[in-house]
């Protein structure tokens, strides 16, 4: 008991008195804790600022490498075309999508300078291409030549909420059109279209055309809806002149004589189109074809043959409505027409792929996407982050290349002759 009492007295003497005297040790701990918290916060703030700076640098590096575009203020608000982003009186009018050829004998084409969008893709694998001009803000005096439909274009036109105009078509396209999958006008079976006089190198099939006023008249008389419901593409303001490169050249190497190149013009911020080495002009007005935006999509193409197992792949059978003589008989069309894997709901296994975008004199790499389960789905253009590309206001020209076909973009002093 005495030992315990001594210990107790010792510790009592070492303990602070209960008189309210300051506890220096506790004060020290509190001050040290506050200092530590301040240091942690300052360190975090520096880390946060550096992270933001690094993220911005990363974005700039990615943009310089073509992964994404530098963005400017939004430009397509108000009464503008949902396709081109340009202000126009007819901004809410339903577009028309017209099948047009790329054949040498049919050049120059009429109407392309006034199109909101043009889509070009193979009409035969590795060879002939065909185009679809999409007109909304302006409907040209003449549109032509007009050629036969291919089924790939039907889904693309539907995704733009367009009325589809064609002159006949492949067996597969006509079978679909009979099912009323899209509002359409067939120049072969109506009186709305006409023929130009056959001159020079033109063939009879190169003479078909439609006047813009007749196209609008047909839409009303056939009872088609006239107001546009397309959700539209986003746009941004053009880059200032000082931020544009001095020049640029884009080569889209379809097989000759369908090969295309574009020379970038800094002042107009547009891409001057060259078709098989010849400046591309509009037959209507001699105006140079010069889109503000060029899109190059990569998509596979193959000929439709009778020996392919479409049903086994979970697809529709293109031969279901074809008479026997055209399947295996003397009038067989096996291998005559192609299918592009562009995301249609009938014969396509794929509905996305690589894409390259050209505007403001820059190349942006990304992808395209079209939901093949829905014929009316929008053809999406996406950057490397999966966000929709914001075009500059103006015409959009879409080229669909097959894998392995050459694509080159050059800027600088040595552009070469390509």
C-alpha positions in Angstrom: 0.0 0.0 0.0 2.8 2.4 0.7 4.5 1.7 -2.6 1.2 2.3 -4.4 0.7 5.6 -2.5 4.1 6.9 -3.5 3.4 6.1 -7.2 0.1 7.9 -7.0 1.6 11.0 -5.4 4.4 11.0 -8.1 1.9 11.0 -11.0 -0.3 13.5 -9.4 2.6 15.9 -9.2 3.4 15.4 -12.9 -0.2 16.0 -14.0 -1.4 19.5 -14.8 -3.5 21.2 -12.1 -7.2 21.5 -12.6 -7.0 25.2 -12.2 -7.4 26.0 -16.0 -3.7 26.6 -16.7 -2.8 26.3 -20.4 -1.9 22.8 -21.6 1.1 23.6 -23.9 1.2 20.0 -25.3 -2.4 20.1 -26.4 -1.9 23.6 -28.0 1.1 22.3 -29.8 -0.9 19.4 -31.2 -3.7 21.6 -32.4 -1.4 24.1 -34.1 0.5 21.2 -35.8 -2.8 19.7 -37.0 -3.9 23.0 -38.5 -0.5 23.5 -40.3 -0.7 19.9 -41.6 -4.2 20.5 -43.0 -3.2 23.8 -44.7 -0.2 22.0 -46.3 -2.4 19.2 -47.5 -4.9 21.6 -49.0 -2.1 23.7 -50.7 -0.6 20.5 -52.1 -4.0 19.3 -53.4 -4.7 22.7 -55.0 -1.3 22.5 -56.8 -2.0 19.0 -57.9 -5.4 19.9 -59.2 -4.1 22.9 -61.2 -1.3 20.8 -62.7 -3.8 18.0 -63.5 -6.0 20.5 -65.3 -3.1 22.0 -67.1 -1.9 18.5 -68.0 -5.4 17.5 -69.2 -5.5 20.7 -71.4 -2.0 19.9 -72.8 -3.1 16.4 -73.5 -6.1 17.6 -75.4 -4.0 20.0 -77.4 -1.5 17.2 -78.2 -4.4 14.9 -79.2 -5.8 17.6 -81.4 -2.4 18.1 -83.0 -2.2 14.4 -83.7 -5.7 14.4 -85.3 -7.6 12.8 -82.5 -10.0 15.6 -81.8 -10.8 19.1 -83.1 -10.3 22.4 -81.5 -13.8 23.7 -80.9 -15.2 27.2 -81.5 -18.5 28.7 -80.4 -21.7 26.8 -81.5 -22.9 28.2 -84.8 -26.1 26.3 -85.8 -28.8 27.8 -83.6 -32.0 29.3 -85.0 -33.5 28.9 -88.5 -30.7 26.9 -90.1 -30.5 23.8 -92.2 -30.1 20.8 -89.8 -27.7 19.3 -92.3 -25.4 22.1 -93.4 -26.0 24.5 -90.5 -26.5 27.4 -92.9 -29.3 29.9 -92.3 -31.9 29.7 -95.1 -35.5 30.5 -95.8 -36.4 26.8 -96.2 -34.6 25.5 -93.2 -37.5 23.3 -92.0 -38.3 21.9 -95.5 -38.0 18.2 -95.9 -34.8 17.3 -98.0 -34.8 15.4 -101.2 -32.1 12.8 -101.8 -31.3 12.2 -105.5 -29.3 9.3 -107.0 -26.6 10.6 -109.3 -23.9 8.8 -111.3 -20.1 9.3 -111.3 -19.6 8.0 -114.9 -17.3 10.0 -117.1 -20.1 10.4 -119.7 -22.4 12.0 -117.1 -19.9 14.6 -116.0 -20.2 17.4 -115.0 -23.2 16.7 -112.8 -26.0 19.3 -112.3 -26.9 20.5 -108.8 -24.0 19.5 -106.5 -22.9 23.1 -105.8 -26.3 23.6 -104.0 -26.4 20.4 -102.1 -26.4 20.4 -98.3 -24.7 17.0 -98.3 -23.4 14.6 -100.9 -22.6 10.9 -100.2 -20.4 8.8 -102.6 -19.7 5.1 -102.2 -18.9 2.1 -104.4 -21.7 0.9 -106.7 -19.5 -2.1 -107.6 -16.8 -3.4 -105.2 -13.4 -1.8 -106.0 -14.7 0.1 -109.0 -17.6 2.3 -110.1 -19.0 4.7 -107.5 -22.4 6.4 -107.3 -23.5 9.5 -105.5 -26.6 10.8 -103.6 -27.1 14.6 -103.5 -29.2 15.8 -100.6 -30.9 19.1 -101.1 -32.7 21.1 -98.4 -31.9 24.8 -98.3 -31.7 25.1 -102.0 -33.3 23.0 -104.7 -31.4 23.5 -108.0 -33.1 24.4 -111.3 -32.0 21.0 -112.7 -30.8 17.9 -110.8 -29.1 15.2 -112.8 -28.1 13.0 -114.3 -30.4 10.7 -112.3 -29.5 7.1 -112.1 -30.8 3.9 -110.6 -31.2 3.2 -106.9 -29.0 1.0 -104.8 -30.3 -0.4 -101.5 -27.4 1.1 -99.5 -28.6 4.6 -100.1 -32.1 4.0 -99.1 -31.2 3.6 -95.4 -29.0 6.7 -95.5 -31.7 8.8 -97.1 -34.2 7.5 -94.5 -31.8 8.6 -91.7 -31.9 12.1 -93.1 -35.7 12.1 -93.3 -35.4 12.7 -97.1 -37.7 11.9 -100.0 -35.7 9.5 -102.2 -35.6 10.2 -106.0 -34.2 7.6 -108.4 -34.5 6.3 -112.0 -35.2 2.6 -111.6 -32.9 0.5 -109.5 -31.2 -2.8 -108.7 -33.5 -5.7 -108.0 -32.7 -5.6 -104.3 -33.5 -1.8 -104.1 -36.7 -2.1 -106.0 -37.9 -5.0 -103.8 -37.4 -2.8 -100.7 -39.0 0.3 -102.3 -42.1 -1.8 -103.1 -42.5 -2.3 -99.4 -42.8 1.5 -98.9 -39.8 1.6 -96.6 -39.2 5.3 -97.6 -41.2 8.0 -99.4 -39.8 7.9 -102.9 -40.2 9.1 -106.5 -39.2 6.7 -109.3 -38.6 8.7 -112.5 -39.1 5.5 -114.5 -42.7 5.2 -113.5 -43.8 8.9 -113.1 -44.0 12.0 -115.3 -42.1 14.3 -113.0 -38.7 13.8 -114.6 -37.4 14.6 -118.1 -34.5 14.0 -120.4 -31.9 16.4 -121.7 -31.0 16.3 -125.4 -28.2 13.7 -125.9 -25.0 15.6 -126.8 -21.3 14.8 -127.0 -20.2 11.8 -125.0 -23.5 11.4 -123.2 -25.4 8.2 -123.4 -29.2 7.8 -123.1 -28.8 6.8 -119.4 -27.0 10.0 -118.7 -29.8 12.3 -119.9 -32.4 11.8 -117.1 -32.9 14.7 -114.7 -35.6 16.4 -112.6 -36.3 20.1 -112.2 -36.3 21.3 -108.6 -39.8 22.7 -108.9 -41.1 19.4 -110.2 -39.5 17.6 -107.2 -41.3 19.8 -104.8 -44.5 19.5 -106.8 -44.3 15.7 -106.7 -43.8 15.6 -102.9 -47.1 17.6 -102.5 -49.1 15.7 -105.1 -48.0 12.3 -103.8 -49.1 13.4 -100.3 -45.8 13.1 -98.6 -45.0 15.1 -95.5 -43.2 18.4 -96.4 -41.7 19.4 -93.0 -38.3 18.1 -92.0 -38.0 16.0 -88.8 -34.2 15.3 -89.0 -32.5 15.9 -85.7 -29.5 17.5 -87.4 -25.7 17.7 -87.1 -24.0 20.1 -84.7 -21.9 22.9 -86.0 -19.3 25.4 -84.7 -18.0 28.7 -86.0 -15.2 28.6 -88.6 -11.6 28.9 -87.3 -10.2 32.5 -87.7 -8.1 33.0 -90.8 -4.9 33.2 -88.8 -5.5 29.8 -87.3 -6.0 28.0 -90.7 -3.1 26.3 -92.4 -1.7 27.8 -95.7 -2.7 24.8 -97.7 -3.6 21.1 -97.8 -4.3 18.3 -100.2 -6.6 15.3 -99.6 -6.5 12.3 -101.9 -9.4 9.7 -101.9 -8.1 6.9 -104.1 -11.2 5.3 -105.6 -10.2 3.3 -108.8 -9.6 5.6 -111.8 -11.5 7.4 -113.3 -13.5 7.7 -110.0 -10.6 9.0 -107.9 -11.1 12.2 -106.1 -8.8 14.8 -104.6 -9.4 18.1 -102.7 -7.2 21.2 -102.5 -7.7 23.1 -99.3 -8.2 26.9 -99.8 -7.3 28.9 -96.8 -9.3 32.1 -97.7 -12.6 30.4 -98.3 -11.9 27.6 -95.8 -13.2 25.1 -98.3 -12.0 22.0 -100.2 -11.8 22.4 -104.0 -12.9 19.1 -105.5 -11.0 17.5 -108.4 -12.5 14.5 -110.2 -10.0 12.2 -112.0 -7.6 15.2 -112.4 -10.3 17.6 -113.6 -11.7 20.5 -111.6 -15.2 19.5 -110.6 -17.8 22.1 -111.6 -21.6 22.3 -111.5 -23.3 21.9 -114.9 -26.0 24.4 -113.9 -23.9 27.4 -113.1 -20.2 26.5 -113.7 -19.6 26.9 -110.0 -16.6 25.0 -108.5 -17.6 22.2 -106.2 -16.0 23.2 -102.9 -17.4 21.6 -99.7 -16.6 23.1 -96.3 -16.4 19.7 -94.7 -15.2 16.4 -96.1 -15.8 13.1 -94.4 -14.1 9.8 -95.4 -15.7 6.7 -93.9 -14.1 3.3 -94.1 -16.6 0.4 -94.9 -16.4 -3.0 -96.5 -18.0 -3.8 -99.8 -18.7 -7.1 -101.5 -20.8 -8.4 -104.4 -24.1 -10.0 -103.6 -23.9 -13.6 -104.8 -26.4 -16.5 -104.6 -24.0 -18.7 -102.6 -23.8 -16.5 -99.5 -25.7 -17.6 -96.3 -27.4 -14.4 -95.3 -30.1 -16.2 -93.2 -27.4 -18.2 -91.3 -25.9 -14.8 -90.3 -29.2 -13.6 -88.9 -29.8 -11.3 -91.9 -32.5 -10.9 -94.4 -32.2 -12.9 -97.6 -31.7 -10.6 -100.6 -32.9 -13.4 -102.9 -36.2 -14.0 -101.2 -38.2 -12.0 -103.8 -36.1 -12.8 -106.8 -37.4 -15.1 -109.5 -35.5 -18.2 -110.2 -34.3 -17.2 -113.7 -32.5 -14.2 -112.1 -30.9 -16.4 -109.4 -29.3 -19.2 -111.3 -30.8 -18.9 -114.8 -29.5 -17.2 -118.0 -30.6 -13.8 -116.6 -28.8 -14.3 -113.3 -27.9 -11.2 -111.4 -25.6 -13.0 -108.9 -22.5 -10.8 -108.5 -24.0 -7.9 -110.4 -24.7 -5.6 -107.4 -22.7 -5.0 -104.3 -23.5 -4.5 -100.6 -21.6 -1.9 -98.5 -21.5 -2.5 -94.8 -22.9 0.9 -94.0 -25.4 -0.1 -91.2 -28.5 -0.9 -93.2 -31.1 -3.2 -91.5 -31.2 -5.8 -94.2 -27.9 -7.3 -95.4 -25.2 -5.7 -93.1 -23.4 -7.3 -90.3 -21.5 -4.1 -89.4 -22.8 -0.7 -88.5 -19.7 1.3 -87.5 -16.1 1.9 -88.6 -13.2 4.3 -88.9 -13.8 7.9 -90.1 -11.6 10.9 -91.0 -12.9 14.4 -90.9 -11.6 17.5 -92.7 -12.6 21.1 -91.9 -10.7 24.2 -91.0 -7.7 22.7 -92.9 -7.2 20.0 -90.3 -7.6 16.2 -90.2 -9.6 14.7 -87.3 -9.7 11.0 -86.7 -12.8 9.3 -85.3 -15.5 6.9 -86.3 -19.0 6.6 -87.9 -22.0 4.7 -86.5 -25.4 3.9 -87.8 -27.8 1.6 -85.8 -28.5 -1.2 -88.2 -31.6 -2.3 -86.2 -33.3 0.9 -87.3 -33.6 2.1 -90.9 -34.3 5.7 -89.7 -31.3 5.9 -87.4 -29.0 8.9 -87.9 -25.6 8.4 -89.4 -23.4 9.5 -86.6 -20.0 11.1 -87.0 -17.9 10.8 -83.8 -14.5 12.0 -82.6 -12.0 9.9 -80.7 -13.8 10.5 -77.4 -17.1 9.3 -78.8 -18.6 12.8 -79.0 -20.4 14.1 -82.1 -18.2 16.0 -84.6 -19.1 19.7 -84.8 -18.8 20.6 -88.4 -18.4 24.2 -89.7 -21.4 25.6 -91.5 -21.5 24.6 -95.1 -21.8 21.6 -97.4 -20.7 18.2 -96.1 -19.3 15.8 -98.7 -19.1 12.1 -97.5 -16.7 9.7 -99.3 -17.0 6.0 -98.4 -13.7 4.1 -99.0 -13.2 0.4 -98.8 -10.4 -0.9 -96.5 -7.1 -0.9 -98.4 -8.0 2.0 -100.7 -5.6 4.8 -100.4 -6.3 8.0 -98.3 -3.7 10.7 -98.0 -3.7 14.1 -96.3 -0.8 16.5 -96.7 0.0 20.0 -95.7 3.1 22.2 -96.0 5.4 23.2 -98.8 5.8 19.8 -100.5 2.4 18.6 -101.4 3.5 16.7 -104.5 1.2 16.1 -107.5 -1.3 13.7 -105.9 
